[in-house]
Amino acid sequence: MVMGWGLIIALFASFLIAAAIFHILRKLIPLVVHGVLGLAFFWLLNYFGILLVPIDAATFLIAALGGVLGVVLVIILTFLGVPL
């Protein structure tokens, strides 16, 4: 069985692409999880009328990048009346 250089290059390129996708997803999944959990917490605050937190891209990014501290920061800023 003869394997040509084209097959070897294609296998190597496939491995590099798979490794790059794995690396990107490994970094991206925690951000999405933090963002979604933060938005769910903001929604609960809004639903029960505790604090009216705006649910938009800015609050999602702050919650995603900051995690629990980001959620606390958004709550404090909203409580102080700082527009986000």
Secondary structure, 3 states (H helix, E strand, C coil): CCCCHHHHHHHHHHHHHHHHHHHHHHHHHHHHHHHHHHHHHHHHHHHCCCCCCCCCHHHHHHHHHHHHHHHHHHHHHHHHCCCC
